[in-house]
Amino acid sequence: MTDNSNVQVEDQTPQPDPALKALDVLIGTWDLKGRTLDSDEDNISGWNTFERLPGGFFLKSTGEINFKGVLIQSLEIIGYDPESQTFPSNVYSNLDGKVLPYSWDIQGNTVTHSDKTSKYTGTISEDGQTLSGGWRPKQGEQKSPENSYDAIMTRVKK
């Protein structure tokens, strides 16, 4: 009989998928300004903070946006699904009790964020300090101010 009581077991603590590093470009606090496509002046403002949750498996996004006079506060949890190689997320807001599914993708300096009816496409500047883009309805969806606006996010804290 062999005594294995002194054999060290290799640490098998789960580690975050390396694909999650693609989200690092979002980490920090951002100011947001924008306008719906039917407006000649900014009518959207707010802020958003992205940070890793302990363990590194998820990114937490908290934010507050004044959207044409309506204050929207939200919490979003972003993860990684290795089977589909996507970044699914869930958004919780003060608007109602529904959990809204979204997804993220980052390819080079292009960021996409989408739900079932609309999609945001933005570009991160070379210095990583601005994210400029806009939301548009997906094909077959009705255009509205809520899904058709442009915004610029400026990093104020890394």
C-alpha positions as CSV (number, residue, x, y, z in Angstrom):
1,M,0.0,0.0,0.0
2,T,1.4,3.4,-1.0
3,D,1.1,6.5,1.3
4,N,0.1,9.5,-0.8
5,S,-0.5,11.8,2.2
6,N,2.6,13.9,1.4
7,V,1.9,14.2,-2.4
8,Q,1.1,17.8,-3.3
9,V,-1.9,18.2,-5.5
10,E,-1.5,20.8,-8.3
11,D,-3.6,23.9,-7.7
12,Q,-6.7,23.4,-9.8
13,T,-8.3,26.7,-9.0
14,P,-10.3,27.8,-12.0
15,Q,-8.8,30.7,-14.0
16,P,-10.6,33.3,-16.1
17,D,-10.6,32.6,-19.8
18,P,-7.8,34.6,-21.6
19,A,-10.4,35.9,-24.0
20,L,-11.7,38.1,-21.2
21,K,-8.6,40.3,-21.7
22,A,-10.3,41.8,-24.8
23,L,-12.7,43.7,-22.4
24,D,-9.7,45.4,-20.7
25,V,-10.0,48.3,-23.1
26,L,-13.3,49.2,-21.4
27,I,-12.0,49.3,-17.8
28,G,-12.3,52.7,-16.2
29,T,-14.8,55.5,-15.8
30,W,-16.2,57.2,-18.9
31,D,-18.2,60.4,-19.4
32,L,-20.9,60.1,-22.1
33,K,-22.4,62.8,-24.3
34,G,-24.6,62.2,-27.3
35,R,-27.8,63.0,-29.2
36,T,-30.7,61.2,-30.8
37,L,-30.7,61.4,-34.6
38,D,-33.8,63.7,-34.5
39,S,-31.9,66.3,-32.4
40,D,-29.6,69.2,-33.3
41,E,-28.1,69.3,-29.8
42,D,-26.9,66.9,-27.2
43,N,-29.8,65.4,-25.3
44,I,-28.0,62.4,-23.7
45,S,-25.4,62.6,-21.0
46,G,-24.0,60.4,-18.2
47,W,-21.2,58.2,-17.0
48,N,-20.2,54.5,-17.0
49,T,-17.7,52.6,-14.9
50,F,-16.3,49.2,-16.0
51,E,-14.4,47.1,-13.5
52,R,-13.4,43.5,-12.9
53,L,-15.3,41.5,-10.3
54,P,-13.1,39.6,-7.8
55,G,-11.7,36.5,-9.4
56,G,-11.6,38.1,-12.9
57,F,-14.4,36.0,-14.5
58,F,-16.8,38.9,-15.0
59,L,-16.8,42.6,-15.8
60,K,-19.2,44.9,-13.9
61,S,-20.6,48.0,-15.6
62,T,-22.4,50.5,-13.6
63,G,-23.8,53.7,-15.1
64,E,-26.2,56.6,-15.1
65,I,-27.6,58.2,-18.2
66,N,-29.9,61.1,-18.6
67,F,-31.7,60.2,-21.8
68,K,-33.8,63.1,-23.0
69,G,-34.8,63.9,-19.4
70,V,-35.2,60.4,-18.1
71,L,-32.7,59.2,-15.6
72,I,-31.6,55.6,-16.3
73,Q,-29.4,53.8,-13.7
74,S,-28.0,50.4,-14.6
75,L,-25.8,47.5,-13.6
76,E,-24.5,45.1,-16.2
77,I,-22.6,41.9,-15.7
78,I,-20.5,40.8,-18.6
79,G,-19.0,37.3,-18.9
80,Y,-17.5,35.0,-21.5
81,D,-19.0,31.9,-23.2
82,P,-16.2,29.8,-24.6
83,E,-18.7,27.6,-26.6
84,S,-20.0,30.5,-28.7
85,Q,-16.9,32.7,-28.1
86,T,-19.1,35.6,-27.2
87,F,-19.4,38.0,-24.3
88,P,-23.0,37.7,-23.0
89,S,-24.3,40.1,-20.4
90,N,-27.4,40.9,-18.4
91,V,-28.5,44.5,-17.7
92,Y,-30.5,45.4,-14.6
93,S,-32.0,48.9,-14.5
94,N,-34.3,51.2,-12.6
95,L,-36.8,51.3,-15.5
96,D,-38.5,48.0,-14.7
97,G,-37.9,44.6,-13.1
98,K,-36.9,42.9,-16.4
99,V,-33.4,41.5,-16.8
100,L,-32.2,42.5,-20.3
101,P,-29.8,40.2,-22.2
102,Y,-27.1,41.9,-24.3
103,S,-23.8,40.8,-25.8
104,W,-20.5,42.4,-26.4
105,D,-17.7,41.9,-29.0
106,I,-14.4,43.7,-29.4
107,Q,-12.4,43.2,-32.6
108,G,-9.3,45.4,-32.8
109,N,-10.5,48.9,-32.1
110,T,-14.2,48.1,-32.9
111,V,-16.6,47.6,-30.1
112,T,-20.1,46.2,-30.6
113,H,-22.8,46.0,-27.9
114,S,-26.2,44.6,-28.8
115,D,-29.6,43.4,-27.6
116,K,-32.2,41.6,-29.6
117,T,-33.5,44.6,-31.5
118,S,-30.6,47.1,-31.8
119,K,-26.8,47.3,-32.0
120,Y,-24.1,49.7,-31.0
121,T,-21.0,50.0,-33.1
122,G,-18.1,52.2,-31.9
123,T,-14.5,52.8,-32.4
124,I,-11.9,53.2,-29.7
125,S,-9.3,55.9,-30.4
126,E,-5.6,55.0,-30.8
127,D,-4.8,56.4,-27.3
128,G,-7.8,54.4,-25.8
129,Q,-9.3,57.5,-24.3
130,T,-12.5,57.9,-26.4
131,L,-15.1,55.5,-27.7
132,S,-17.3,57.0,-30.5
133,G,-20.2,55.4,-32.2
134,G,-23.9,54.9,-32.3
135,W,-26.9,52.7,-31.7
136,R,-29.0,51.6,-34.7
137,P,-32.0,49.2,-35.0
138,K,-31.2,45.8,-36.4
139,Q,-32.5,44.9,-39.8
140,G,-36.3,44.6,-39.8
141,E,-36.7,46.6,-36.6
142,Q,-38.4,50.0,-36.3
143,K,-36.2,53.1,-35.9
144,S,-36.9,55.2,-32.8
145,P,-35.0,57.8,-30.7
146,E,-34.3,55.0,-28.1
147,N,-32.4,52.8,-30.6
148,S,-31.0,55.5,-33.0
149,Y,-28.5,57.8,-31.4
150,D,-24.8,58.7,-31.4
151,A,-22.6,59.1,-28.4
152,I,-19.0,59.8,-27.5
153,M,-17.5,58.3,-24.3
154,T,-14.4,59.9,-22.9
155,R,-12.3,58.1,-20.3
156,V,-11.9,60.2,-17.2
157,K,-10.3,57.6,-15.0
158,K,-8.4,54.3,-15.7
